[in-house]
Amino acid sequence: MNSKHQTKKQCRQRLKDLLKHIKNIAACQAQPMQTLARTLSNWLEPIACMWRFTRNNGITEGFHRKMKLIQRRAYGFKNFNNYRLRVIAQCG
């Protein structure tokens, strides 16, 4: 599951293997295992994308976190230009 930088052919093979594992998990009588099988089935496409492509939006999320932190610190300030300047100063 944690492999990255795979070719399209490798991803297809891994997907076939994952589908076999999901089928085996779904055959189990335990309710948590059946829930896991449904969850993995619902997330097949994102899992395959994770294998194929390694980009994520972590940088964007980091900027949003910094902006929210600045906004929390500046609670009560009414001047948007000061907020904007602080964001530029913090996030570059």
C-alpha positions as CSV (number, residue, x, y, z in Angstrom):
1,M,0.0,0.0,0.0
2,N,2.8,2.4,0.8
3,S,4.6,2.1,-2.6
4,K,5.1,5.2,-4.6
5,H,6.4,6.2,-8.1
6,Q,4.9,3.2,-9.8
7,T,4.3,2.9,-13.5
8,K,0.9,2.5,-14.9
9,K,1.5,-1.2,-15.5
10,Q,2.7,-1.7,-11.9
11,C,-0.3,0.1,-10.6
12,R,-2.7,-2.1,-12.5
13,Q,-1.0,-5.2,-11.0
14,R,-1.1,-3.7,-7.5
15,L,-4.8,-2.9,-8.0
16,K,-5.6,-6.4,-9.0
17,D,-3.8,-7.7,-5.9
18,L,-5.6,-5.1,-3.7
19,L,-9.0,-6.2,-5.1
20,K,-8.1,-9.8,-4.3
21,H,-7.3,-8.8,-0.7
22,I,-10.5,-6.8,-0.4
23,K,-12.5,-9.8,-1.6
24,N,-10.8,-12.0,1.0
25,I,-11.4,-9.4,3.8
26,A,-15.1,-9.1,2.7
27,A,-15.5,-12.8,3.0
28,C,-14.6,-12.7,6.7
29,Q,-17.6,-12.9,9.0
30,A,-16.4,-10.2,11.4
31,Q,-18.2,-6.9,11.0
32,P,-15.0,-4.7,11.4
33,M,-13.4,-6.6,8.5
34,Q,-16.4,-6.1,6.3
35,T,-16.4,-2.4,7.2
36,L,-12.7,-2.3,6.2
37,A,-13.4,-3.9,2.9
38,R,-16.1,-1.4,2.1
39,T,-13.8,1.5,3.1
40,L,-11.0,0.2,0.9
41,S,-13.4,-0.3,-2.0
42,N,-14.7,3.3,-1.7
43,W,-11.1,4.6,-1.7
44,L,-9.7,2.5,-4.6
45,E,-9.2,5.5,-7.0
46,P,-7.4,7.7,-4.4
47,I,-5.2,4.7,-3.4
48,A,-4.2,4.1,-7.1
49,C,-3.5,7.8,-7.5
50,M,-1.3,7.7,-4.4
51,W,0.7,4.9,-6.1
52,R,1.0,6.7,-9.4
53,F,1.5,10.3,-8.4
54,T,3.4,11.6,-5.3
55,R,2.2,15.2,-5.3
56,N,-0.1,16.4,-2.5
57,N,-1.4,19.7,-1.2
58,G,0.6,19.8,2.0
59,I,2.2,23.2,1.1
60,T,-1.2,24.8,0.5
61,E,-2.5,23.4,3.8
62,G,0.5,24.8,5.6
63,F,-0.2,28.3,4.2
64,H,-3.8,28.0,5.2
65,R,-2.8,27.0,8.7
66,K,-0.4,30.0,9.1
67,M,-3.1,32.4,7.8
68,K,-5.6,31.1,10.3
69,L,-3.1,31.5,13.1
70,I,-2.4,35.1,12.1
71,Q,-6.2,35.7,11.9
72,R,-6.6,34.3,15.4
73,R,-3.8,36.5,16.8
74,A,-5.3,39.6,15.1
75,Y,-8.8,39.0,16.5
76,G,-10.6,42.4,16.7
77,F,-8.5,44.2,14.2
78,K,-10.6,45.7,11.4
79,N,-7.9,46.7,8.9
80,F,-7.7,44.1,6.1
81,N,-4.5,45.6,4.7
82,N,-2.6,44.9,8.0
83,Y,-3.9,41.3,7.8
84,R,-2.8,41.0,4.2
85,L,0.7,42.4,5.0
86,R,1.1,40.0,7.9
87,V,0.2,37.0,5.7
88,I,2.7,38.1,3.1
89,A,5.4,38.6,5.7
90,Q,4.7,35.1,7.3
91,C,4.1,33.1,4.1
92,G,6.5,34.9,1.8
